[in-house]
Amino acid sequence: MRKTHNNGELRLQDAGKQVVLEGWVAKRRNFGALVFIDLRDREGITQLVFDETISPQVVDVRNEYVLCAQGVVVERQDKNPNLPTGDIEIKVSSVEIINTADTTPLIIADETDALEDTRLKYRYLDLRRPCLQKNLKLRHQVTMITRNYLSDCGFLEIETPILCKSTPEGARDYLVPSRITKGGFYALPQSPQIYKQLLMIGGLEKYFQIARCFRDEDLRADRQPEFTQIDIEMSFVEEEDVFAMVEGLMREIFRKTKGIELSGFERIPYVECMRRFGSDKPDLRFGMELQQVNEIFEQTEFTIFKNILEQGGEINAIVVKNAADRFSRKQLDKLQEHVRIYGAKALSFLKYGKDGFSGSIAKVISDAEKDALKQKLQVEENDLLLFVADKKTVSQTALGALRVKLGHDLDLIDQQTYRFLWVTNFPMFEYSEEEGRYVAAHHPFTSPNLEDVDKLMNDKANCYSRAYDLVLNGYELLSGSIRIHDQQLQEQVFEAIGMSKEEAKRRFGFFLEAFRYGTPPHGGVGIGLERLVMILAGTDNIRDVVAFPKTASASDLMSEAPSSVDEKQLDELHIAIKA
């Protein structure tokens, strides 16, 4: 027997057909003379019914047994409106038990009782759950839409090396020792950045790749040590060309996966983004924007605010509308703890009620300051005002993080809405306290704004670049830039981040050599495939859209990797384990 249909396919119009189905037992119900079995495969569930002539053959069948059943499609008497196949069932005439199964350590259903560690240890069982199979189908669909769309736009899919030269830039590299070259190492690519630029130098003009990338960095819910990005590079382009291409791709993906026609893509420069939202990846699905109130407290007698302003800091506020009565002192103390995670020393608050302002700073600020706050922040009865006074970056970032937390906690976010935002004009450099110098904020091949080239050496804090991110619902969906194509400018950028000519040659020599032979202007993006699919699937855990993910400690619980290796293997690689 060979299966004729999948288990999500048959409908009432198929009644009377002889069919063969195969799959796993999802549920078994014994009613004496009759036995009912729900048979599951990747496409769905079909109910099988066994009468007294054949039910003895399945008397010992349990969940996750693999069956092949032959029979006729009949109309169900007790229809199940929750199943696509709920109007029919299969009256079985013959059955084969293809394989038995032990009792599984987790329930194979969307609603399972297993902890995530158990699910990851038995991932091959977890993958049988319909919700995960749905997510992986969606991932496949997004990948195929991308390939077809970019191919139709004239892009070539080209693979770049997995074993490449280590060029540390940001996250730590995963290193691969060479057996043949004693003491030599390859690195796994953090992205195909150098190779895709070399493809532009090679005259390919339009490249894309569904690229595997590797970064040895601390993990979180939306990050994995190995991940996939839709990598795109284009020659002879400006920012507008890149934006138009990406927006077209996103419209195609959302149209074909969600049936949604996307509206406009907003744009906000980085500095404005931080000022309004305290984040370079803001969630635009709700308001509660940050408002700077320095001028209100210029003459304040409140020592803490006064000292912050004298030290060049900022006082920022958010207004939580009609929510003052929803926050007890204990709950406000928990908000204090949240802003401290982001370096803030304290969170001040005011509540506005019928009798005016009350709260932690109500008695230490003047009536004139209260009136100015009420006017500027458009305060109404039962509003809660929250303040962070600190260094500019700390004040913005801490209050921005609190804004996001409150948006979720107070259910202010429309989960059915998708808000895209291009964040533009990123800083060219960021100051590393650890290294005591300015480093490239994006990567050292990002072009500065042409009007800021003269700031590369003398005013790094105010030098901005042609880098851009696309943000969707608070997630950074892609990062990209217009690249440097001029050899002298590239050398200036290396010098600006303290990289000597010798070090640049050692790390990027082959790349810099290529610049000497006619480099076209070019730019591109790397789109996080897992993050995009995660948002489309409606989950906030990236492991839900990866077939075999790692834990937060970068471990594979199923295969027990990373693991030790034989001494013989280490000897062949000229490696000794340091005690």
LUMDRENTI-587125 format. One record per residue (C-alpha): x, y, z; residue in one letter. Coordinates in steps of 0.001 Angstrom, whole numbers, padded with zeros to 6 digits, always signed. Layout:
<rs>
XYZA ...
</rs>
This chain:
<rs>
+000000+000000+000000M +001122+003567-000717R -000511+006622+000745K -002890+008382-001639T -003607+011547+000364H -002183+013511+003256N -004096+013777+006523N -005253+017346+006027G -006547+016957+002492E -009827+015001+002359L -013197+016769+002391R -016880+015868+002157L -016761+015880-001652Q -014296+012965-001389D -016947+010694+000213A -016928+007242-001343G -013257+007315-002360K -010949+004429-001506Q -007867+005946+000160V -004642+004971+001889V -003353+007191+004700L -000139+007031+006740E +001010+008879+009803G +001332+008970+013573W -001409+008196+016100V -002370+011484+017736A -005246+010123+019810K -007007+006755+020327R -010529+006314+021721R -011918+002854+022455N -015711+002416+022529F -015799-001363+022683G -016917-002493+019253A -015656+000726+017688L -012201+002254+017942V -011458+005811+016745F -007923+006958+015941I -006795+010444+014943D -004001+009986+012397L -001577+012902+012113R +001002+013915+009528D +002604+017221+008543R -000554+018452+006833E -003158+017707+009506G -005371+015082+011160I -007935+012617+009814T -010178+010449+011985Q -010077+006701+011352L -012890+004417+012508V -012367+000681+013092F -015444-001567+013451D -015565-004870+015312E -014108-006781+012345T -010832-004883+012410I -010634-003152+015822S -008808-006147+017435P -005817-005305+015227Q -005397-001909+016915V -006292-002871+020458V -002700-002317+021622D -001996+000767+019504V -000826+003826+021490R -000005+007445+020721N +002851+007966+018217E +002580+004499+016685Y +003083+004761+012918V +000151+003316+010926L -000859+002715+007332C -004638+002491+006951A -006765+001705+003890Q -010467+002428+003720G -013295+004487+002319V -014132+008148+002989V -017522+008523+004715V -019454+011449+006169E -019083+011879+009908R -022195+011865+012037Q -020606+014004+014761D -018733+016596+012731K -015780+018512+014198N -015866+022161+013023P -012392+022741+014481N -010741+020413+011947L -010485+021047+008195P -011206+017320+007798T -013908+017399+010465G -016788+016547+008096D -015414+013124+007147I -013765+010024+008550E -012168+006901+007081I -013955+003571+007575K -010870+001353+007722V -010799-001982+005891S -007157-002882+006524S -004368-001535+008717V -000623-002065+009056E +001343-001124+012160I +004513+000228+010549I +006233+001004+013846N +005588+001059+017561T +006511+003859+019968A +007425+004172+023617D +005543+006651+025773T +006910+010055+024799T +008465+012392+027397P +006247+015232+026163L +002731+015663+024838I +002780+015940+021041I +000301+018793+020673A +000295+022584+020420D -000466+022752+024131E +002253+020642+025724T +003179+020157+029369D +006924+019988+028737A +009484+022545+029879L +011611+024074+027127E +014700+022099+028172D +012752+018846+027715T +011445+020019+024351R +014967+020849+023173L +016409+017543+024423K +013748+015662+022453Y +013526+018176+019625R +012710+015474+017046Y +009498+014835+019021L +008854+018530+019626D +009011+019047+015854L +005938+016834+015443R +003831+019491+017180R +001633+021244+014585P +002571+024754+015770C +006274+024192+015121L +005601+022555+011768Q +003461+025558+010852K +006328+027902+011769N +008853+025972+009678L +006457+025933+006721K +006187+029708+007084L +009965+029996+007134R +010155+027946+003935H +007483+030135+002345Q +009337+033362+003242V +012579+031932+001861T +010985+030916-001438M +009184+034265-001841I +012520+036004-001260T +014366+033874-003796R +011712+034335-006464N +011302+038084-005857Y +015014+038871-005923L +015612+036637-008938S +012833+038475-010798D +014584+041751-009869C +017809+040607-011513G +019717+039398-008454F +022008+036354-008580L +022121+033903-005671E +025787+033269-004918I +027276+031262-002055E +030218+032651-000101T +032720+030655+002022P +031932+029276+005462I +035621+028763+006282L +037166+032209+006021C +039747+034545+007549K +039193+035859+011061S +038547+039608+010938T +037184+040366+014432P +034709+043228+014315E +032149+043306+017114G +031160+039851+018324A +033720+037115+018903R +034479+034769+016032D +033954+031035+016130Y +037385+029668+015224L +038133+026464+013306V +041676+025056+013626P +043457+023952+010481S +044967+020449+010500R +047212+021221+007537I +048489+024658+008580T +049916+024227+012072K +048727+027046+014337G +046442+028429+011631G +042738+029031+012081F +039736+029678+009930Y +036771+031635+011278A +033094+031026+010677L +031581+034161+009069P +029771+036637+011303Q +028259+037760+007998S +029417+037595+004370P +030291+041300+004570Q +033707+041291+002898I +032764+038658+000342Y +029635+040452-000819K +031633+043642-001279Q +034195+041662-003269L +031350+040373-005441L +030500+043992-006220M +034155+044666-007073I +033931+041528-009218G +031198+043125-011299G +028228+040920-010261L +026177+044091-009473E +023210+042376-007767K +023842+039567-005284Y +021786+037777-002670F +022219+034754-000452Q +020257+032972+002263I +023421+033073+004341A +024363+031183+007488R +026134+033433+009998C +027901+032693+013294F +028576+034952+016266R +029952+033952+019642D +027918+036382+021732E +025574+036350+024693D +022173+034982+023723L +018610+036123+024335R +015095+035292+023141A +015624+036811+019667D +019251+035686+019103R +021047+032416+018292Q +024795+031698+017886P +024143+030448+014345E +021493+032237+012353F +020362+033002+008839T +020196+036334+007099Q +018860+037352+003728I +022054+038952+002502D +021751+041499-000320I +024263+043773-002041E +023829+046136-005006M +026231+048225-007097S +025715+051784-008398F +023069+052591-005777V +022152+055223-003230E +020089+054746-000068E +016798+055286-001915E +017515+052375-004258D +018162+050029-001332V +015071+051222+000546F +012823+050740-002484A +014099+047218-003099M +013687+046129+000547V +010224+047680+000822E +009143+045838-002322G +010386+042552-000865L +008587+043148+002448M +005344+043989+000652R +005625+040757-001342E +006292+038668+001782I +003432+040160+003811F +001018+039977+000889R +001693+036300+000271K +002032+035084+003871T -000463+037277+005762K -002729+038672+003044G -001731+042178+004172I -001050+045174+001940E +001603+047159+003808L +001234+050905+004073S +004109+053393+004190G +007522+052836+005751F +008319+055682+008142E +011788+057239+008459R +013395+058818+011512I +017052+059824+011950P +018902+058078+014787Y +019247+061161+017002V +015525+061937+016796E +014705+058285+017394C +016679+058225+020630M +015180+061544+021740R +011586+060433+021153R +011742+056745+022066F +015001+056129+023947G +015785+053320+021498S +017118+052855+017978D +014540+050108+017460K +011324+051678+018746P +007930+050028+018748D +005649+052536+017001L +002427+050654+017764R +001787+052875+020798F +002633+056410+021896G +004050+057434+025283M +007052+059195+023736E +009887+060592+025830L +009857+064327+026457Q +012919+066246+027578Q +012119+068705+030388V +015516+070275+031114N +014277+073814+030583E +011563+073421+033231I +014193+072684+035885F +016887+075176+034833E +016422+077156+038088Q +015351+074205+040271T +016227+073917+043936E +015815+070128+043789F +019413+069041+044355T +019386+065821+042323I +017909+067432+039190F +020126+070489+039664K +023317+068408+039849N +022385+066368+036776I +021850+069513+034681L +025095+071093+035925E +026941+067936+034821Q +025464+068186+031310G +022880+065437+031821G +019230+065213+030817E +015879+064921+032505I +013387+062958+030433N +009789+062101+031195A +006994+059876+029944I +003309+060297+030705V +001303+057142+031346V -002210+058307+030550K -005055+057557+032974N -002961+055039+034911A -001980+056655+038218A -004497+054564+040153D -003085+051352+038648R +000330+051703+040321F +000915+051116+044014S +004145+052166+045714R +005299+048542+045552K +004695+048420+041809Q +006547+051713+041314L +009482+050278+043253D +009598+047433+040708K +009785+050025+037929L +012753+051515+039812Q +014479+048135+039592E +013798+047976+035863H +015470+051299+035012V +018493+050378+037144R +019156+047481+034751I +019960+050160+032155Y +022275+052162+034402G +019814+054718+035808A +020293+055606+039458K +016627+056339+040178A +013120+056747+038793L +011120+059747+040013S +007331+059863+039731F +004348+062160+040058L +000658+061339+040090K -001898+063966+039135Y -005295+063845+040803G -008125+066110+041941K -005901+067608+044618D -002961+068200+042299G +000388+066441+042207F +001596+063775+044614S +004549+061416+044453G +008247+061033+045146S +009250+064548+044032I +005989+066426+044685A +007370+068143+047814K +010780+069083+046390V +009821+070841+043163I +008160+074244+043007S +004585+075100+042072D +005900+076909+038994A +007712+073737+037904E +004558+071702+038464K +002523+074140+036379D +005126+074020+033592A +005071+070232+033618L +001281+070187+033467K +001278+072511+030457Q +004173+070978+028497K +003191+067340+029095L -000554+068028+028745Q -001216+066334+032069V -004777+065242+032884E -006397+063738+035933E -005119+060254+036870N -001978+060587+034722D +001290+059092+035971L +004531+060974+035198L +007832+059067+035278L +011251+060788+035183F +014830+059622+034708V +017545+062209+035334A +021014+061020+034374D +023606+061173+031618K +021862+061715+028288K +022366+058184+026987T +021352+056578+030291V +018277+058784+030707S +017064+058056+027181Q +017856+054335+027156T +016472+053547+030622A +013242+055466+030067L +012916+053977+026578G +013169+050466+028010A +010568+051361+030644L +008287+052668+027889R +008383+049270+026154V +007740+047401+029407K +004721+049572+030206L +003409+049187+026665G +003291+045420+027178H +002211+045455+030831D -000686+047852+030195L -001755+046088+026976D -001279+049234+024883L -000009+047378+021811I -002207+046226+018928D -000720+042805+018199Q -002349+042676+014752Q -000542+045808+013535T +002792+045956+011705Y +004717+049249+011859R +007905+049519+009793F +010501+052213+010438L +013747+053096+008703W +016207+054472+011247V +018816+056496+009355T +021979+058554+009924N +023519+056357+012599F +026642+057563+014399P +029809+056589+012569M +031562+055769+015864F +030726+054811+019413E +032981+055222+022417Y +034158+051986+024025S +034705+052447+027758E +036428+049061+027819E +038962+049961+025114E +039155+053673+025918G +038678+054716+022282R +036144+055222+019528Y +035250+052100+017527V +033138+051628+014411A +029473+051707+015398A +028383+049550+012440H +031467+048093+010762H +034559+049841+009395P +033396+049596+005760F +030373+051864+006333T +030592+055177+004525S +030393+058388+006576P +028007+061053+005398N +029915+063052+002834L +029388+066277+004791E +030911+064618+007898D +034162+063341+006355V +036099+066214+007907D +034879+065053+011365K +036457+061608+011078L +039549+062630+013027M +038541+065706+015008N +034857+065337+015958D +034026+061623+016121K +031119+062140+018527A +029265+064173+015877N +030251+062184+012804C +027318+060354+011224Y +027190+057614+008644S +025189+056251+005744R +024056+053317+007873A +020405+052402+008293Y +018254+049843+010091D +014765+048638+009290L +012748+048175+012479V +009493+046236+012741L +007381+046341+015919N +010391+046984+018144G +012731+044453+016520Y +015750+045318+014405E +014842+043461+011219L +017855+044428+009143L +020991+046470+009252S +022783+047900+006266G +024702+050786+004794S +026187+052399+001756I +029766+051135+001769R +033058+052950+001312I +034322+052514-002246H +037233+054934-002125D +040570+053526-000958Q +041781+056752+000658Q +038520+057173+002597L +038766+053575+003800Q +042278+054246+005075E +041014+057371+006888Q +038297+055358+008649V +040808+052746+009775F +043025+055527+011118E +040062+057103+012896A +039424+053906+014883I +043102+053608+015764G +043969+050854+013309M +047468+051178+011905S +048239+050518+008247K +050116+047391+009299E +047168+046045+011297E +044709+046904+008505A +046914+045060+006023K +047196+042052+008337R +043444+041834+008926R +042022+043035+005607F +044972+043000+003202G +043311+040976+000436F +040224+043182+000658F +042153+046453+000534L +044167+045152-002394E +040913+044736-004329A +040114+048449-003825F +042989+049330-006146R +041282+047923-009221Y +038128+049996-009669G +035502+049662-006925T +031917+050692-007796P +029718+052552-005320P +027645+049892-003555H +025445+049176-000587G +023208+046547+000881G +021493+044940+003830V +021404+041799+005924G +017831+040837+006885I +017398+038590+009925G +015362+035701+008520L +014526+034174+011906E +013412+037507+013359R +011191+038173+010355L +009591+034721+010558V +009272+035052+014341M +007219+038236+013940I +005091+036738+011161L +004468+033627+013282A +003357+035708+016271G +005949+034349+018721T +008582+036196+020742D +010994+033237+020959N +013378+032741+018044I +013766+029064+018967R +010180+028538+017782D +011240+029167+014166V +014532+027220+014165V +014474+023460+013611A +017351+022617+015961F +018121+025649+018150P +020626+026172+020945K +019841+027141+024530T +020736+030492+026082A +024121+028972+027000S +024728+027989+023325A +024232+024287+024095S +022465+021664+021993D +020663+019565+024608L +019673+016934+022060M +023147+016072+020736S +024934+017265+023897E +027131+019701+021983A +029576+021245+022649P +031393+018122+023862S +034930+016939+024436S +036870+015276+021614V +039508+012549+021490D +043123+013392+022255E +044008+012030+018815K +041849+014706+017173Q +043500+017431+019250L +046965+016120+018418D +046176+016198+014684E +045194+019869+015084L +048267+020698+017219H +045976+021806+020065I +046388+021284+023819A +043623+021975+026350I +044772+024492+028938K +043965+023418+032484A 
</rs>
